[in-house]
Amino acid sequence: MRGSVIGAGSFGTALANVLAVNCDEVRLWGREPSAVEAINTHHENATYLKGIPLSERVRATTDLEEALAGSEMVVLATPSHATREVLARAKTFLPKSVPLITVSKGIENGTLLTMTELMEDCLPEEFHPYVAVLSGPSFAKELARRMPTVVTIASHWDKVAQRCQKALQTDTFRSYTSTDVVGVQYGGALKNVIAIAAGMADGLGMGHNARAAIITRGLAEITRLAVRKGANPLTLSGLSGMGDLVLTCTGELSRNRHVGMELGRGRKLPDILAEMKEVAEGVKTAKSARDLSLKTGVELPICEQVYLIAYEGKNAKMAVVDLMTRQPKSELSGV
């Protein structure tokens, strides 16, 4: 079996290593020739996963046609804002009748499309039944080090999810299948925005009580919007909802939490992002969340405050005051 991973960042590289357990060959596409050469020469992605060895079955390339030729499973691991551009270049070479699984956790700015909706928007209809999404609590460094990781794979066609599940199953990587493509994606995307808020609370020194409140009320926000978009609410209590939310709001490896912590300490967003090698998806998703809130009429108070801080320069302490002094509500019926 040959697999393809499009995107040689930390998660794409880590997942290529997982896929290599069950594949004879995994082609990993990256933009940077120097990084590709280093992966092929030293079997290590020193830029994103320094010190973690890669399987000799993983071969990197800058050529999309070479990366996709003969593939029996394609993983899209580009940042959400780059997915449309990469798909436009890759669609000529995409193999037919094979799973196309996205691992990007974002909602496209402007169109407000999830990644599977974006894929369907970009690709001919014959590819649509094979679209799937992988999401759940899965830091790339732990995944690459073969530490136990459990995720959800969702597709409208259950057989596609099962094919992905079988290809990725190892003694340290386990997945559950789902047909709730909407719920899995909204959980994965919006938890990044909530993680920025949790990081801000930590940066402000607000303690464990505040963090727990943000996680809990953040989950309520995610669930309200996801259900409005057609999700099963039970999905949001699972791996791609609560599981990923807790990890991203508390884990030291969380890029979105890191952004929030630095904002809470008073630093400016451009300065924070300029120091980061990888994308914090929650920054762009905060804008999409705010636009979705306005479009659907679903209130997202925490996401709204993250948007105001990130895009309109609102003071983080004032955002906390505004959240705490909102009109009192019933927990189960109020927002």
C-alpha positions as CSV (number, residue, x, y, z in Angstrom):
1,M,0.0,0.0,0.0
2,R,1.2,3.5,-0.8
3,G,-0.1,6.5,1.2
4,S,0.3,10.3,0.6
5,V,0.5,13.1,3.1
6,I,0.2,16.7,1.8
7,G,1.8,19.0,4.2
8,A,5.2,18.5,6.0
9,G,4.5,20.4,9.2
10,S,4.6,18.7,12.5
11,F,1.2,16.9,12.3
12,G,1.6,15.9,8.7
13,T,5.0,14.5,9.4
14,A,3.8,12.7,12.5
15,L,0.9,11.1,10.7
16,A,3.1,10.0,7.9
17,N,5.1,8.1,10.5
18,V,1.9,6.5,11.7
19,L,0.8,5.6,8.2
20,A,4.2,4.1,7.5
21,V,3.5,1.3,9.9
22,N,0.9,-0.2,7.5
23,C,2.2,1.2,4.2
24,D,5.0,0.0,2.1
25,E,5.7,3.6,1.2
26,V,4.4,7.0,2.3
27,R,5.1,10.1,0.2
28,L,5.2,13.3,2.2
29,W,4.8,16.6,0.3
30,G,6.4,19.8,1.5
31,R,7.1,23.2,0.0
32,E,10.7,23.7,1.2
33,P,13.4,21.8,-0.8
34,S,15.9,22.0,2.1
35,A,13.4,20.5,4.5
36,V,12.5,17.7,2.0
37,E,16.2,16.9,1.4
38,A,16.8,16.8,5.2
39,I,13.9,14.4,5.7
40,N,15.2,12.0,3.0
41,T,18.8,12.2,4.1
42,H,18.5,12.1,7.9
43,H,15.0,10.7,8.4
44,E,14.1,13.6,10.6
45,N,12.0,16.7,10.3
46,A,14.4,19.0,12.2
47,T,12.3,22.1,11.7
48,Y,9.2,20.7,13.5
49,L,10.0,17.4,15.1
50,K,13.7,17.7,16.0
51,G,15.2,14.6,17.5
52,I,12.3,12.3,16.5
53,P,13.3,9.6,13.9
54,L,11.1,9.0,10.9
55,S,10.4,5.6,9.3
56,E,12.6,4.9,6.3
57,R,9.3,4.2,4.4
58,V,8.6,8.0,4.5
59,R,9.9,9.8,1.5
60,A,9.5,13.5,1.1
61,T,9.1,15.5,-2.2
62,T,8.3,19.0,-3.4
63,D,6.4,17.5,-6.4
64,L,2.7,17.1,-5.9
65,E,2.4,14.7,-8.9
66,E,5.1,12.5,-7.5
67,A,3.6,12.7,-4.0
68,L,0.1,11.5,-5.2
69,A,1.0,9.0,-7.9
70,G,-0.4,5.6,-7.1
71,S,-1.7,6.6,-3.7
72,E,-4.4,4.5,-2.0
73,M,-5.0,7.1,0.8
74,V,-4.4,10.9,0.8
75,V,-4.0,12.9,3.9
76,L,-4.4,16.7,3.6
77,A,-2.3,18.3,6.4
78,T,-1.9,21.8,5.2
79,P,-3.1,24.8,7.4
80,S,-6.7,25.6,6.8
81,H,-6.0,28.9,5.2
82,A,-3.7,27.2,2.6
83,T,-5.9,24.2,1.8
84,R,-7.8,25.8,-1.1
85,E,-4.6,26.9,-2.8
86,V,-2.9,23.5,-2.4
87,L,-6.0,21.6,-3.5
88,A,-6.2,23.7,-6.7
89,R,-2.7,22.6,-7.5
90,A,-3.2,19.0,-6.5
91,K,-6.6,18.1,-7.9
92,T,-5.2,17.2,-11.4
93,F,-3.0,14.5,-9.7
94,L,-5.5,13.2,-7.1
95,P,-6.2,9.5,-7.4
96,K,-9.8,8.5,-7.8
97,S,-11.9,6.3,-5.5
98,V,-9.5,6.6,-2.5
99,P,-10.0,8.2,0.9
100,L,-9.2,11.9,1.0
101,I,-8.8,12.7,4.7
102,T,-8.3,16.2,6.1
103,V,-6.6,16.8,9.5
104,S,-6.8,20.6,9.4
105,K,-8.8,22.2,12.2
106,G,-10.2,25.4,10.9
107,I,-13.1,27.2,9.3
108,E,-12.2,29.2,6.1
109,N,-12.5,33.0,6.6
110,G,-15.0,34.6,4.3
111,T,-16.8,31.5,3.0
112,L,-17.2,30.0,6.5
113,L,-16.7,26.5,5.1
114,T,-15.4,23.6,7.1
115,M,-12.5,21.8,5.6
116,T,-14.6,19.0,4.1
117,E,-17.0,21.6,2.7
118,L,-14.0,23.4,1.2
119,M,-12.8,20.1,-0.3
120,E,-16.2,19.5,-1.9
121,D,-16.2,23.1,-3.2
122,C,-12.8,22.6,-4.8
123,L,-13.1,19.1,-6.2
124,P,-15.3,17.4,-8.8
125,E,-18.4,15.6,-7.5
126,E,-16.8,12.1,-8.1
127,F,-14.4,12.8,-5.2
128,H,-17.0,13.9,-2.7
129,P,-18.0,10.4,-1.3
130,Y,-14.4,9.8,-0.4
131,V,-13.9,12.9,1.8
132,A,-13.2,12.3,5.5
133,V,-11.9,14.2,8.5
134,L,-9.6,13.1,11.4
135,S,-9.8,15.1,14.7
136,G,-9.3,14.6,18.4
137,P,-6.7,15.1,21.2
138,S,-3.4,14.6,19.3
139,F,-0.3,16.7,19.8
140,A,2.0,16.0,17.0
141,K,5.1,15.5,19.1
142,E,3.5,12.9,21.2
143,L,2.0,11.2,18.1
144,A,5.5,11.1,16.5
145,R,7.0,9.7,19.6
146,R,4.4,6.9,19.4
147,M,2.7,7.8,22.7
148,P,-0.8,6.5,23.0
149,T,-3.2,8.6,21.0
150,V,-7.0,8.2,20.2
151,V,-8.9,10.2,17.7
152,T,-12.1,10.2,15.6
153,I,-12.4,9.7,11.9
154,A,-15.6,10.9,10.3
155,S,-17.1,10.5,6.8
156,H,-20.6,10.6,5.4
157,W,-19.8,7.2,3.9
158,D,-18.9,4.8,6.8
159,K,-16.8,2.5,4.5
160,V,-14.4,5.4,3.8
161,A,-14.0,6.1,7.6
162,Q,-13.4,2.4,8.1
163,R,-10.7,2.3,5.4
164,C,-8.9,5.2,7.0
165,Q,-9.2,3.5,10.4
166,K,-7.7,0.3,9.2
167,A,-4.8,2.1,7.5
168,L,-3.9,4.1,10.6
169,Q,-4.4,1.5,13.3
170,T,-1.2,0.8,15.3
171,D,-0.3,-0.3,18.8
172,T,-0.1,3.3,19.9
173,F,-2.7,5.0,17.6
174,R,-6.4,4.2,17.8
175,S,-9.4,5.7,16.0
176,Y,-13.1,5.6,16.3
177,T,-15.4,6.1,13.3
178,S,-18.3,8.5,13.0
179,T,-20.7,9.8,10.4
180,D,-21.0,13.2,12.1
181,V,-18.7,15.1,9.8
182,V,-20.2,18.4,11.0
183,G,-19.8,17.9,14.7
184,V,-16.2,16.5,14.5
185,Q,-15.1,19.6,12.5
186,Y,-16.8,22.2,14.6
187,G,-15.4,20.6,17.7
188,G,-11.9,20.6,16.3
189,A,-12.0,24.1,14.9
190,L,-13.7,26.1,17.7
191,K,-11.8,24.5,20.5
192,N,-8.7,26.4,19.3
193,V,-10.5,29.7,19.9
194,I,-11.5,28.6,23.4
195,A,-7.9,27.5,24.0
196,I,-6.7,31.1,23.3
197,A,-9.2,32.3,25.9
198,A,-8.0,29.7,28.4
199,G,-4.4,30.8,27.7
200,M,-5.3,34.4,28.3
201,A,-6.8,33.5,31.7
202,D,-3.5,31.7,32.6
203,G,-1.5,34.6,31.3
204,L,-3.5,37.0,33.5
205,G,-2.9,34.7,36.5
206,M,-6.6,34.0,37.0
207,G,-6.2,30.5,38.4
208,H,-7.7,27.0,37.9
209,N,-11.3,28.1,38.6
210,A,-11.3,30.5,35.6
211,R,-9.7,27.9,33.3
212,A,-12.3,25.3,34.2
213,A,-15.1,27.8,33.6
214,I,-13.7,28.7,30.2
215,I,-13.5,25.0,29.2
216,T,-17.0,24.3,30.4
217,R,-18.7,27.3,28.9
218,G,-16.6,27.1,25.8
219,L,-17.9,23.6,25.2
220,A,-21.4,25.0,25.6
221,E,-20.7,27.5,22.9
222,I,-19.2,25.0,20.5
223,T,-22.1,22.6,21.0
224,R,-24.7,25.3,20.4
225,L,-23.2,26.3,17.1
226,A,-22.4,22.8,16.0
227,V,-26.0,21.6,16.7
228,R,-27.4,24.6,14.8
229,K,-25.2,23.5,11.8
230,G,-26.6,19.9,12.1
231,A,-24.3,18.1,14.5
232,N,-25.1,15.4,17.0
233,P,-24.6,17.0,20.4
234,L,-23.1,13.7,21.7
235,T,-20.2,14.2,19.3
236,L,-19.1,17.3,21.3
237,S,-18.8,15.2,24.5
238,G,-16.4,12.9,22.7
239,L,-12.8,12.9,21.5
240,S,-13.2,15.6,18.9
241,G,-15.1,17.8,21.3
242,M,-14.4,17.6,25.0
243,G,-11.3,15.5,24.6
244,D,-9.6,17.9,22.2
245,L,-10.8,21.0,24.1
246,V,-9.3,19.8,27.4
247,L,-6.0,19.0,25.7
248,T,-5.7,22.3,23.9
249,C,-6.7,24.4,26.8
250,T,-4.4,22.8,29.3
251,G,-1.4,21.2,27.4
252,E,2.0,22.8,27.4
253,L,2.4,21.9,23.7
254,S,-0.7,23.8,22.7
255,R,0.1,26.6,20.2
256,N,-3.3,28.3,20.7
257,R,-3.0,28.3,24.5
258,H,0.5,29.8,24.0
259,V,-0.9,32.6,21.9
260,G,-3.5,33.3,24.6
261,M,-1.0,33.3,27.4
262,E,1.2,35.9,25.6
263,L,-1.9,38.0,24.9
264,G,-2.8,37.8,28.6
265,R,0.7,39.0,29.5
266,G,0.1,42.1,27.4
267,R,2.0,41.3,24.2
268,K,0.7,42.2,20.8
269,L,-0.6,39.5,18.4
270,P,1.7,40.3,15.5
271,D,4.7,40.0,17.7
272,I,3.6,36.7,19.1
273,L,2.8,35.1,15.7
274,A,6.1,36.4,14.3
275,E,8.0,34.2,16.8
276,M,6.1,31.0,16.0
277,K,7.2,28.4,13.4
278,E,3.7,26.9,13.1
279,V,0.2,28.2,12.7
280,A,-2.1,28.8,15.6
281,E,-5.4,27.9,13.8
282,G,-7.5,29.6,16.5
283,V,-6.4,33.1,15.5
284,K,-8.1,32.9,12.0
285,T,-10.9,30.7,13.3
286,A,-11.8,33.4,15.8
287,K,-12.9,35.6,12.9
288,S,-14.9,32.8,11.3
289,A,-16.5,32.1,14.7
290,R,-17.6,35.7,15.1
291,D,-19.0,35.8,11.5
292,L,-20.8,32.5,12.1
293,S,-22.3,33.9,15.3
294,L,-23.6,36.9,13.4
295,K,-24.9,34.8,10.5
296,T,-26.7,32.2,12.6
297,G,-27.8,34.2,15.6
298,V,-26.0,31.8,17.9
299,E,-24.3,33.7,20.8
300,L,-20.7,32.8,21.3
301,P,-19.6,35.1,24.1
302,I,-16.1,33.7,24.7
303,C,-15.3,33.5,21.0
304,E,-16.5,37.0,20.6
305,Q,-14.1,38.3,23.2
306,V,-11.2,36.5,21.6
307,Y,-12.1,38.1,18.3
308,L,-12.2,41.5,19.8
309,I,-8.8,41.1,21.6
310,A,-7.1,39.6,18.5
311,Y,-8.6,41.8,15.8
312,E,-9.7,45.0,17.5
313,G,-7.1,45.4,20.2
314,K,-9.4,45.0,23.2
315,N,-7.8,44.8,26.6
316,A,-7.8,41.2,27.9
317,K,-8.7,42.2,31.5
318,M,-11.7,44.2,30.2
319,A,-12.8,41.2,28.2
320,V,-12.9,39.1,31.4
321,V,-15.0,41.8,33.2
322,D,-17.4,41.9,30.3
323,L,-17.9,38.1,30.4
324,M,-18.3,38.1,34.1
325,T,-20.9,40.9,34.2
326,R,-23.2,39.5,31.5
327,Q,-26.8,39.2,32.4
328,P,-27.4,36.2,34.8
329,K,-28.9,33.2,33.0
330,S,-30.0,29.6,33.7
331,E,-27.1,27.2,33.0
332,L,-29.0,24.8,30.9
333,S,-31.1,27.3,29.0
334,G,-29.0,30.5,28.9
335,V,-25.9,31.4,27.0
